[in-house]
Amino acid sequence: MPNFVHKPVMMAEVLAAMRPKTAGRYADGTVGGAGHAAAILAASSPTGWLFGCDRDGAAVEAARTRLTEFAGRFEIRRGNFAELADWVQAGSCDAVLLDLGVSSAQLDRPERGFSFQQDGPLDMRMDERQLQTAADLVNTASADELARVFWELGDERDSRRFAKAIVHDREKHPFRTTRQLAELIERLSPRAGRRTHPATKVFQALRLAVNDEISSLKRGLVAALMILKPGGRLVVITFHSLEDRVVKDFGRARARDYTFTGGVDVPELREPRTPELRWVTRKAIKPGAVELAENPRSRSAQLRVLEKI
Ligand SMILES: C[S@@+](CC[C@H](N)C(=O)[O-])C[C@H]1O[C@@H](n2cnc3c(N)ncnc32)[C@H](O)[C@@H]1O
């Protein structure tokens, strides 16, 4: 698929964290246009192996095409990375990559409905086999439910006002396009003086809700840990604070000892457990100045690296 364009972020940092080597086994849960995957396969030549998946059928097709030069050294399936452990053997991988969010190929295609910059159907499904679209959610959820989505997944301060206006407007004109929704939010919250578009948070929240991204991420981290070998690395790139918090909480909970020593009795913490992970870097790694200048979409990327004990 020649028009699948996505510039992989933090390539050097990803390779340094994953340490691809000959005969190593790797998994890329967000294979996208296979930019990272191709680099991992090249660096693990001639016998390194890659398991890849993506929820997006167009991405899977693009990845298979991009990786033809590595034929016989990878298996790519369409699916959610939350299910990686269903088909990749437990304890088999040297490193797993999750490069979260959407690709430029998804964002830049108006017909996918992710962008408020261009008009298209209000869709936002990463996996087009899924039934519920963003339009379905916007046209059927209660005002309370929409406000909760905008607040919890978008950190949108005007969540209630926006939700009420949507419920009011959809009586006459159900929402069908990205422009319709973006224009309503713009009307309610004029742009003057703002750096970001007023609909940014609402669109982010809807995308996360439609694709159930936070729950997928929580399950995906557990699956990644299962398929890693001891000493294997889990490398995660997040693009907003909500995702990053999930990764940090996962790492914190599993990187320390669980012995209950009094204080608030959290049942999950009662059982003594030995740590399963260690942080490779204490702080998140961010893109360097050169990458930021070359690829503005990398500006919110943060990379975290954990190692299975
Ligand atoms: C930022 S892009 C990855 C780009 C890729 N690293 C590359 O080099 O081209 C994110 C990709 O992850 C996919 N994705 C997001 N959440 C997913 C999930 N839970 N399971 C599988 N794929 C997912 C999206 O469809 C998208 O193609």
The ligand as a MOL file (V3000), in Angstrom:
LIG
                    3D

  0  0  0     0  0            999 V3000
M  V30 BEGIN CTAB
M  V30 COUNTS 27 29 0 0 0
M  V30 BEGIN ATOM
M  V30 1 C 1.8090 5.1120 16.1190 0
M  V30 2 S 1.2280 3.8470 15.0600 0 CHG=1
M  V30 3 C 2.5600 2.6950 15.0240 0
M  V30 4 C 3.5510 2.9650 13.9370 0
M  V30 5 C 4.6240 1.8970 13.7780 0
M  V30 6 N 5.4560 1.7810 14.9480 0
M  V30 7 C 5.5080 2.1830 12.5480 0
M  V30 8 O 6.7180 2.1510 12.6640 0
M  V30 9 O 4.9320 2.4250 11.4790 0 CHG=-1
M  V30 10 C 0.0890 3.0170 16.0770 0
M  V30 11 C -0.5710 1.8100 15.4390 0
M  V30 12 O -1.0740 1.0120 16.4910 0
M  V30 13 C -2.3040 0.4630 16.1330 0
M  V30 14 N -2.9660 0.1580 17.4020 0
M  V30 15 C -3.3660 1.0140 18.3630 0
M  V30 16 N -3.8960 0.3470 19.4000 0
M  V30 17 C -3.8000 -0.9730 19.0850 0
M  V30 18 C -4.1510 -2.1710 19.7580 0
M  V30 19 N -4.7340 -2.1540 20.9730 0
M  V30 20 N -3.8720 -3.3650 19.1770 0
M  V30 21 C -3.2770 -3.3960 17.9510 0
M  V30 22 N -2.9450 -2.2890 17.2520 0
M  V30 23 C -3.1930 -1.0960 17.8160 0
M  V30 24 C -2.9450 1.5210 15.2710 0
M  V30 25 O -3.8960 0.9480 14.4060 0
M  V30 26 C -1.7480 2.1090 14.5290 0
M  V30 27 O -1.5590 1.4800 13.2870 0
M  V30 END ATOM
M  V30 BEGIN BOND
M  V30 1 1 1 2
M  V30 2 1 2 3
M  V30 3 1 2 10
M  V30 4 1 3 4
M  V30 5 1 4 5
M  V30 6 1 5 6
M  V30 7 1 5 7
M  V30 8 2 7 8
M  V30 9 1 7 9
M  V30 10 1 10 11
M  V30 11 1 11 12
M  V30 12 1 11 26
M  V30 13 1 12 13
M  V30 14 1 13 14
M  V30 15 1 13 24
M  V30 16 1 14 15
M  V30 17 1 14 23
M  V30 18 2 15 16
M  V30 19 1 16 17
M  V30 20 1 17 18
M  V30 21 2 17 23
M  V30 22 1 18 19
M  V30 23 2 18 20
M  V30 24 1 20 21
M  V30 25 2 21 22
M  V30 26 1 22 23
M  V30 27 1 24 25
M  V30 28 1 24 26
M  V30 29 1 26 27
M  V30 END BOND
M  V30 END CTAB
M  END
